[in-house]
Amino acid sequence: DWLSVINELQNYLSLSQKPDPQNWLKAQFMLGRAYEEQGQLSKATRAYTRYLASFTTNPLKDLTDLSETFERLVKISTKATETNQREMLNLLSAIAAMDHPESVASEFKYLTAVAGAKNAQNNLAINWLDSVSGNANTSETKARSQQFRALMAIKDKNWETAEKLLSEIPRIDAISQKTKDSATIALARVQIKLKKNN
């Protein structure tokens, strides 16, 4: 039962005098998951934010939980308070800017951009997406960031920019068929919109 998990984790976190940094981070991550399962999203956001804040001073070699924390925060970020959103975006940006292995650096930047866009921080999102498009370590991450940037352009009714970005995606080497198809469908919709406007 999630309530007993929450109680156990809170006891561990509050009673540990000098906890092992890795165990402390894992406990914060698990507490965030437990709160999320209970539908207590503001408490989950706080637990994940504590995890991120601690990670900036005690980075770990195993980045699995960090990646999942990024993804979970992005999903629930729009339901956070404005103060929590600002703090979360600052931490995500700080962590994305850290020196990470190439295998995860672009993904962190992409997720930070998505969080920024979902929280009306479009300039932050555009900066991170442009950074990923230019330096992505995988073609798939590059394509996803370019497609998200195109979706932002569509939202702003900037059809020409969206068309340019979407038309480049199918030409990126080694991306999934799903990503190609998604970009092609979005491009067709943009081109129909452009024809209607002319």
Salt bridges, closest charged atoms under 4 A:
GLU36 OE2 - ARG72 NH1 3.08
GLU37 OE2 - ARG33 NH2 3.77
ASP65 OD2 - LYS26 NZ 3.01
GLU68 OE2 - ARG33 NH1 3.34
GLU68 OE2 - ARG72 NE 2.99
GLU82 OE2 - ARG86 NH1 3.29
GLU107 OE2 - ARG144 NH2 3.16
ASP130 OD1 - ARG149 NE 3.95
GLU168 OE2 - LYS164 NZ 2.98
